[in-house]
Amino acid sequence: MNKQSDSARSQRVACEAHDYIEIACTFSMEVELQLTSGERIEGEAHNLVYTEGTESLLLRMQSDRGHIPLVDIKSMRALQPNPHFGTLIFD
């Protein structure tokens, strides 16, 4: 395989993690994300977008929107009780 294929493969998130992020978007859930950098961000999960070769979570924050690359998300916590998930740790 070429280097680009190897790099692209290492930049994918697990299917199960992707499914939970889609659930959060479907129900416009308020979530707290912990990023691999250690930063914590809160907002409403709005949509998954794919730009410039990177899949990102579109997160609506108080007065802004942010595109958070899925590979940068270490954990996601639902801020309201729901039947789908509480806190998820992504590998």
Backbone as CSV, one residue per row, in Angstrom:
resi,resn,N_x,N_y,N_z,CA_x,CA_y,CA_z,C_x,C_y,C_z
1,MET,0.831,-1.197,0.000,0.000,0.000,0.000,0.867,1.250,0.000
2,ASN,0.302,2.312,-0.518,1.075,3.545,-0.523,0.897,4.294,0.794
3,LYS,1.717,5.314,1.001,1.689,6.060,2.255,0.356,6.760,2.470
4,GLN,-0.264,7.256,1.417,-1.527,7.949,1.558,-2.600,6.997,2.093
5,SER,-2.651,5.780,1.607,-3.625,4.807,2.081,-3.396,4.469,3.541
6,ASP,-2.138,4.270,3.942,-1.822,3.986,5.332,-2.230,5.150,6.227
7,SER,-1.961,6.365,5.792,-2.305,7.547,6.566,-3.812,7.686,6.694
8,ALA,-4.536,7.489,5.617,-5.987,7.617,5.647,-6.590,6.588,6.596
9,ARG,-6.074,5.384,6.579,-6.588,4.338,7.453,-6.383,4.717,8.914
10,SER,-5.260,5.295,9.275,-4.987,5.643,10.663,-5.822,6.831,11.125
11,GLN,-6.447,7.553,10.175,-7.239,8.725,10.514,-8.740,8.423,10.591
12,ARG,-9.137,7.172,10.593,-10.544,6.805,10.677,-10.913,6.496,12.119
13,VAL,-12.176,6.735,12.447,-12.663,6.372,13.767,-13.378,5.033,13.669
14,ALA,-13.475,4.359,14.783,-14.149,3.068,14.810,-15.610,3.233,14.423
15,CYS,-16.145,2.233,13.775,-17.534,2.270,13.308,-18.497,2.512,14.474
16,GLU,-18.278,1.848,15.592,-19.154,2.013,16.756,-19.131,3.455,17.259
17,ALA,-17.952,4.056,17.326,-17.841,5.453,17.757,-18.589,6.355,16.782
18,HIS,-18.421,6.097,15.510,-19.092,6.873,14.469,-20.615,6.780,14.645
19,ASP,-21.122,5.588,14.943,-22.560,5.388,15.137,-23.084,6.244,16.283
20,TYR,-22.356,6.298,17.390,-22.809,7.094,18.533,-22.772,8.591,18.228
21,ILE,-21.797,9.015,17.476,-21.742,10.428,17.081,-22.936,10.752,16.189
22,GLU,-23.288,9.839,15.294,-24.473,10.034,14.452,-25.745,10.105,15.291
23,ILE,-25.853,9.273,16.327,-27.011,9.318,17.233,-27.086,10.685,17.907
24,ALA,-25.956,11.175,18.390,-25.930,12.489,19.036,-26.417,13.576,18.080
25,CYS,-26.023,13.486,16.824,-26.459,14.469,15.825,-27.949,14.322,15.510
26,THR,-28.414,13.102,15.365,-29.817,12.850,15.035,-30.744,13.468,16.072
27,PHE,-30.362,13.376,17.337,-31.202,13.879,18.418,-30.757,15.264,18.914
28,SER,-29.837,15.909,18.185,-29.330,17.244,18.561,-28.960,17.291,20.039
29,MET,-28.199,16.295,20.465,-27.858,16.170,21.881,-26.803,17.189,22.298
30,GLU,-26.969,17.707,23.520,-25.937,18.524,24.142,-24.870,17.565,24.655
31,VAL,-23.628,17.779,24.238,-22.542,16.881,24.617,-21.329,17.671,25.099
32,GLU,-20.514,16.989,25.864,-19.201,17.512,26.224,-18.181,16.602,25.565
33,LEU,-17.284,17.194,24.810,-16.219,16.449,24.156,-14.916,16.693,24.889
34,GLN,-14.147,15.647,25.097,-12.765,15.812,25.528,-11.925,15.462,24.313
35,LEU,-11.064,16.398,23.941,-10.228,16.193,22.762,-8.915,15.539,23.159
36,THR,-8.226,15.003,22.181,-6.934,14.359,22.443,-5.920,15.354,22.997
37,SER,-6.148,16.644,22.752,-5.268,17.696,23.286,-5.520,17.964,24.768
38,GLY,-6.632,17.412,25.306,-7.011,17.659,26.695,-8.092,18.721,26.827
39,GLU,-8.326,19.477,25.768,-9.352,20.524,25.790,-10.743,19.900,25.892
40,ARG,-11.635,20.580,26.626,-13.029,20.155,26.739,-13.910,21.202,26.079
41,ILE,-14.891,20.725,25.305,-15.789,21.607,24.570,-17.215,21.109,24.789
42,GLU,-18.141,22.033,25.028,-19.552,21.683,25.146,-20.333,22.321,24.020
43,GLY,-21.351,21.613,23.550,-22.211,22.156,22.515,-23.230,21.133,22.069
44,GLU,-24.020,21.529,21.077,-25.047,20.661,20.516,-24.505,19.971,19.274
45,ALA,-24.547,18.643,19.300,-24.116,17.876,18.125,-25.107,18.148,17.006
46,HIS,-24.625,18.642,15.890,-25.521,19.066,14.823,-25.438,18.181,13.580
47,ASN,-24.224,17.901,13.112,-24.100,17.173,11.850,-22.685,16.637,11.692
48,LEU,-22.540,15.637,10.846,-21.221,15.168,10.434,-20.939,15.769,9.068
49,VAL,-19.756,16.323,8.900,-19.382,16.927,7.626,-18.037,16.361,7.192
50,TYR,-17.835,16.327,5.887,-16.593,15.806,5.321,-16.002,16.889,4.428
51,THR,-14.883,17.449,4.864,-14.219,18.484,4.079,-12.720,18.244,4.060
52,GLU,-12.150,18.473,2.910,-10.702,18.366,2.733,-10.134,17.066,3.285
53,GLY,-10.855,15.967,3.060,-10.365,14.663,3.471,-10.522,14.338,4.939
54,THR,-11.235,15.188,5.685,-11.389,14.972,7.114,-12.869,14.969,7.477
55,GLU,-13.293,13.954,8.227,-14.667,13.931,8.719,-14.704,14.619,10.076
56,SER,-15.657,15.525,10.233,-15.746,16.337,11.447,-17.166,16.364,11.978
57,LEU,-17.258,16.630,13.277,-18.529,16.860,13.929,-18.783,18.360,13.931
58,LEU,-19.926,18.764,13.402,-20.321,20.165,13.460,-21.015,20.353,14.798
59,LEU,-20.406,21.147,15.654,-20.875,21.354,17.012,-21.335,22.800,17.151
60,ARG,-22.582,22.983,17.558,-23.097,24.337,17.811,-22.792,24.691,19.262
61,MET,-22.014,25.736,19.422,-21.665,26.205,20.755,-22.461,27.471,21.026
62,GLN,-22.290,28.087,22.185,-23.126,29.222,22.571,-23.276,30.262,21.477
63,SER,-22.219,30.750,20.932,-22.334,31.801,19.919,-21.538,31.479,18.658
64,ASP,-21.225,30.215,18.478,-20.351,29.842,17.381,-20.657,28.411,16.957
65,ARG,-20.077,28.019,15.866,-20.093,26.632,15.417,-18.651,26.198,15.255
66,GLY,-18.402,24.947,15.540,-17.060,24.434,15.363,-17.070,23.120,14.622
67,HIS,-16.068,22.922,13.797,-15.861,21.642,13.116,-14.782,20.906,13.909
68,ILE,-15.151,19.829,14.561,-14.226,19.058,15.380,-13.889,17.769,14.632
69,PRO,-12.650,17.607,14.168,-12.285,16.355,13.486,-12.554,15.150,14.393
70,LEU,-13.211,14.137,13.838,-13.565,12.966,14.636,-12.337,12.314,15.263
71,VAL,-11.224,12.325,14.565,-10.017,11.679,15.090,-9.441,12.428,16.289
72,ASP,-9.916,13.657,16.535,-9.439,14.446,17.676,-10.288,14.248,18.926
73,ILE,-11.381,13.482,18.824,-12.277,13.290,19.963,-11.820,12.081,20.772
74,LYS,-11.526,12.328,22.040,-11.101,11.260,22.946,-12.301,10.656,23.673
75,SER,-13.248,11.515,24.082,-14.459,11.025,24.739,-15.615,11.973,24.460
76,MET,-16.821,11.438,24.615,-18.033,12.231,24.434,-18.985,11.867,25.555
77,ARG,-19.525,12.893,26.215,-20.455,12.685,27.324,-21.753,13.415,27.023
78,ALA,-22.881,12.710,27.143,-24.188,13.335,26.978,-24.462,14.183,28.214
79,LEU,-24.932,15.418,28.008,-25.185,16.320,29.130,-26.608,16.192,29.677
80,GLN,-27.476,15.445,28.989,-28.808,15.144,29.499,-29.002,13.635,29.478
81,PRO,-29.772,13.135,30.445,-30.064,11.697,30.437,-30.756,11.300,29.123
82,ASN,-30.394,10.146,28.613,-30.991,9.636,27.379,-30.809,8.121,27.348
83,PRO,-31.574,7.418,26.525,-31.468,5.958,26.488,-30.328,5.419,25.607
84,HIS,-29.532,6.303,25.013,-28.541,5.860,24.036,-27.125,5.716,24.598
85,PHE,-26.670,6.702,25.359,-25.321,6.631,25.925,-25.160,7.675,27.023
86,GLY,-24.163,7.463,27.849,-23.789,8.416,28.895,-22.449,9.026,28.537
87,THR,-21.376,8.303,28.863,-20.026,8.723,28.505,-19.401,7.643,27.653
88,LEU,-18.794,8.049,26.552,-18.123,7.120,25.637,-16.650,7.493,25.546
89,ILE,-15.801,6.498,25.618,-14.361,6.687,25.439,-13.994,6.100,24.083
90,PHE,-13.362,6.912,23.239,-12.963,6.461,21.913,-11.490,6.110,21.918
91,ASP,-11.158,4.979,21.322,-9.752,4.533,21.249,-9.081,5.125,20.033
